[in-house]
Amino acid sequence: MTFDIRPARAEEMDQFGLMGAYSYAGAFGDGADNVVRHSHQPEWTLCAFDGPTMATSYAAFPFTIRANGGTLAYAGITAVGTRPEYRRRGLLRQIMTQAFAEQRERGQSVAGLWASQAAIYQRYGFAALGARRQYSVDTVDIQFHDGMTGTLTPERHTATDALDPVKTIYRDFIAGRFGYLHRAQVMWRDTVMAATDESGPVWCALVHNEHEPRGYVIYTLRANKVKHAARGQEIVIRDLAWLDAEAYRSLWSYLSQHDLVGRIVWENAPVDDPLVDLLAEPRMLHHRDAEGTWFRVVDLPQAVRERGYDGSGSVVVEIEPDTLTPWNNGNWLIDAAAGSASAEHSRGEADCRMNSRTFSALFSGTRSARDLQHWGLIAGPGEAMRTLDDIFHTNFAPHCPDHY
Ligand SMILES: CC(C)(COP(=O)(O)OP(=O)(O)OC[C@H]1O[C@@H](n2cnc3c(N)ncnc32)[C@H](O)[C@@H]1OP(=O)(O)O)[C@@H](O)C(=O)NCCC(=O)NCCS
């Protein structure tokens, strides 16, 4: 049986919605008229058809992500599903093979996704991008070990009223980080700031110093959520960004003053969030690191060119044969200096050798070359690992707080 692998047409987008409804068992709505259907343009999709029947759905948002001071054009893969009767026939592999080639043609040098099962995507060369730290803490346990509380007094707004200063802070907060999305207006409106019947209104506490806004926390506040005789309310943090330590501390001091709140939950903090190191009893955060997004370099020389760097060095990396991105195979001379880098095909002997997945973990700053070498995932001497780490380390833990 041969399948047609092509984007869905406008008149086939209802079928695309129904694929999402079934694959995700209603998580994004049942029926054709659901979130999956409305989040995508037909040209972002790449689906497998058996005649008129959509057998596999796939789409990728054209996002831009921060990359340690640079930016990368990123294919945000989503809405992947094969009808059960068509599974295990290689349809997703065919789509991924074609999709990587098309991403490269479009100038998308990297791709990523939230996986329903990690096992699906590791075979396509995706590696973890950082991780997601989860907190669940009672307000009475938010006490700093040095006894200091924040000195800035937040102002509370409805989140949408605070959109302009929030966007300015977010832009500065993510500028030097890796993995954060450039959020379009629709992302602010439909995700971070979207009120639902369940969540109630979405609030924003903004802190300013004498000159400008320096941090915000966007959150919801609901009663009867916590089994506690006196403090049954819950705060759920949607987003938090800060430009200096005083702003950060002031936001948590503000949250801690919600005396009727028995639980503050934050599901998507970065792993370098400072709270664990500031609290007198960090165990009461009940923090846990969970899987975040998955990430892959699609076009190696372009991705290397677009990312930002702080270190310098020169190293020849051999990428092992990969049928999904064959243009990346072979030896690359990677040269980094003064904030930028290049990768050129090299006839020189390689200093080290790794596969596409390992290169992706290194490139995003998620793993160090030294660790990857210890784990048997990079072959090469210690000197090459030091150079790789000088080049690819990131100033902040890579992270993507946005679900898509
Ligand atoms: C995941 C899914 C899209 C795979 O679709 P498919 O068309 O059957 O995929 P393929 O036949 O191309 O198989 C892809 C590979 O994954 C493997 N695979 C498929 N399903 C798997 C599973 N549940 N667990 C582990 N491996 C699996 C196959 O063996 C194959 O490996 P190979 O290419 O190395 O030989 C399909 O199982 C599905 O729709 N699942 C439910 C929805 C879902 O999880 N979507 C992903 C959202 S992030």
PDBQT file of the ligand as one rigid body, heavy atoms in Angstrom, charges set to zero:
ROOT
HETATM    1  C1  LIG A 501       3.513   7.294  18.084  1.00  0.00    +0.000 C 
HETATM    2  C2  LIG A 501       2.785   7.010  16.785  1.00  0.00    +0.000 C 
HETATM    3  C3  LIG A 501       2.443   8.339  16.123  1.00  0.00    +0.000 C 
HETATM    4  C4  LIG A 501       3.699   6.184  15.885  1.00  0.00    +0.000 C 
HETATM    5  O1  LIG A 501       3.082   6.134  14.622  1.00  0.00    +0.000 OA
HETATM    6  P1  LIG A 501       3.418   4.968  13.551  1.00  0.00    +0.000 P 
HETATM    7  O2  LIG A 501       2.958   5.464  12.221  1.00  0.00    +0.000 OA
HETATM    8  O3  LIG A 501       2.891   3.690  14.062  1.00  0.00    +0.000 OA
HETATM    9  O4  LIG A 501       4.991   4.982  13.607  1.00  0.00    +0.000 OA
HETATM   10  P2  LIG A 501       6.018   4.094  12.754  1.00  0.00    +0.000 P 
HETATM   11  O5  LIG A 501       5.343   2.878  12.214  1.00  0.00    +0.000 OA
HETATM   12  O6  LIG A 501       6.719   5.012  11.791  1.00  0.00    +0.000 OA
HETATM   13  O7  LIG A 501       6.971   3.686  13.880  1.00  0.00    +0.000 OA
HETATM   14  C5  LIG A 501       7.917   4.582  14.344  1.00  0.00    +0.000 C 
HETATM   15  C6  LIG A 501       8.896   3.856  15.234  1.00  0.00    +0.000 C 
HETATM   16  O8  LIG A 501       8.396   3.852  16.549  1.00  0.00    +0.000 OA
HETATM   17  C7  LIG A 501       8.243   2.503  17.019  1.00  0.00    +0.000 C 
HETATM   18  N1  LIG A 501       7.045   2.569  17.811  1.00  0.00    +0.000 N 
HETATM   19  C8  LIG A 501       5.823   2.812  17.355  1.00  0.00    +0.000 A 
HETATM   20  N2  LIG A 501       4.990   2.866  18.398  1.00  0.00    +0.000 NA
HETATM   21  C9  LIG A 501       5.706   2.663  19.518  1.00  0.00    +0.000 A 
HETATM   22  C10 LIG A 501       5.396   2.594  20.899  1.00  0.00    +0.000 A 
HETATM   23  N3  LIG A 501       4.167   2.748  21.357  1.00  0.00    +0.000 N 
HETATM   24  N4  LIG A 501       6.399   2.394  21.781  1.00  0.00    +0.000 NA
HETATM   25  C11 LIG A 501       7.668   2.245  21.345  1.00  0.00    +0.000 A 
HETATM   26  N5  LIG A 501       8.010   2.298  20.037  1.00  0.00    +0.000 NA
HETATM   27  C12 LIG A 501       7.030   2.502  19.140  1.00  0.00    +0.000 A 
HETATM   28  C13 LIG A 501       8.202   1.645  15.805  1.00  0.00    +0.000 C 
HETATM   29  O9  LIG A 501       8.702   0.364  16.096  1.00  0.00    +0.000 OA
HETATM   30  C14 LIG A 501       9.108   2.394  14.838  1.00  0.00    +0.000 C 
HETATM   31  O10 LIG A 501      10.477   2.179  15.066  1.00  0.00    +0.000 OA
HETATM   32  P3  LIG A 501      11.540   2.235  13.873  1.00  0.00    +0.000 P 
HETATM   33  O11 LIG A 501      11.158   3.374  12.979  1.00  0.00    +0.000 OA
HETATM   34  O12 LIG A 501      12.838   2.434  14.564  1.00  0.00    +0.000 OA
HETATM   35  O13 LIG A 501      11.396   0.937  13.195  1.00  0.00    +0.000 OA
HETATM   36  C15 LIG A 501       1.487   6.201  17.028  1.00  0.00    +0.000 C 
HETATM   37  O14 LIG A 501       1.816   5.076  17.801  1.00  0.00    +0.000 OA
HETATM   38  C16 LIG A 501       0.406   6.989  17.760  1.00  0.00    +0.000 C 
HETATM   39  O15 LIG A 501      -0.399   7.641  17.105  1.00  0.00    +0.000 OA
HETATM   40  N6  LIG A 501       0.389   6.915  19.108  1.00  0.00    +0.000 N 
HETATM   41  C17 LIG A 501      -0.606   7.604  19.903  1.00  0.00    +0.000 C 
HETATM   42  C18 LIG A 501      -0.451   9.120  19.865  1.00  0.00    +0.000 C 
HETATM   43  C19 LIG A 501       0.934   9.574  20.264  1.00  0.00    +0.000 C 
HETATM   44  O16 LIG A 501       1.541   9.055  21.178  1.00  0.00    +0.000 OA
HETATM   45  N7  LIG A 501       1.400  10.601  19.560  1.00  0.00    +0.000 N 
HETATM   46  C20 LIG A 501       2.655  11.227  19.850  1.00  0.00    +0.000 C 
HETATM   47  C21 LIG A 501       2.366  12.534  20.467  1.00  0.00    +0.000 C 
HETATM   48  S1  LIG A 501       3.812  13.340  21.033  1.00  0.00    +0.000 SA
ENDROOT
TORSDOF 0
